[in-house]
Amino acid sequence: MKIRIELDDGLDEIEVVIRAGQLSAELEQIQQALSQVNRPQLIFYKGNSEYFLDLADILFFETDGSRVFGHSRDNAYEVKLKLYELEDCLPPYFCRISKSSIVNTRSIYSLEKSFSGTSIIRFYDTVKQIHVSRHYYQLLKEKLRETR
């Protein structure tokens, strides 16, 4: 592997370009490591307490009125960001599944498709579930193929 840094005072932000003959596990690790750089630490709120949770423990985010909640297996915590802001700072294994929800694809146990067009996601070791809209179903399927 070669690493080359080029300085250009005309750039406003850092640009990283990786050239490779094919996609490999090593490249995916590099991509994940780079995506962690400058990622803001999410703070979760419940009552008067602040929680600093590992994102891997969050099953999904959903809106409830004007508030956004991150759901773990046992609890729901408020987040002080909008869903579109969360999309920008979450790792690539999170995926939008409706106008009001983002899911952790690594926590999905099953995806049940119904004839009405909406689908249901079930998670490991919990009774929590969430609906996938028809519009986002194909995007979720592609994300599941990429991340599994």
Secondary structure as GFF3:
##gff-version 3
##sequence-region A 1 148
A	DSSP	alpha_helix	25	36	.	.	.	ID=ss1
A	DSSP	beta_strand	44	46	.	.	.	ID=ss2
A	DSSP	beta_strand	49	51	.	.	.	ID=ss3
A	DSSP	three_ten_helix	55	57	.	.	.	ID=ss4
A	DSSP	beta_strand	60	64	.	.	.	ID=ss5
A	DSSP	beta_strand	67	71	.	.	.	ID=ss6
A	DSSP	beta_strand	76	79	.	.	.	ID=ss7
A	DSSP	alpha_helix	83	89	.	.	.	ID=ss8
A	DSSP	beta_strand	94	98	.	.	.	ID=ss9
A	DSSP	beta_strand	101	104	.	.	.	ID=ss10
A	DSSP	three_ten_helix	105	107	.	.	.	ID=ss11
A	DSSP	beta_strand	108	113	.	.	.	ID=ss12
A	DSSP	beta_strand	119	123	.	.	.	ID=ss13
A	DSSP	beta_strand	129	132	.	.	.	ID=ss14
A	DSSP	alpha_helix	134	147	.	.	.	ID=ss15
###
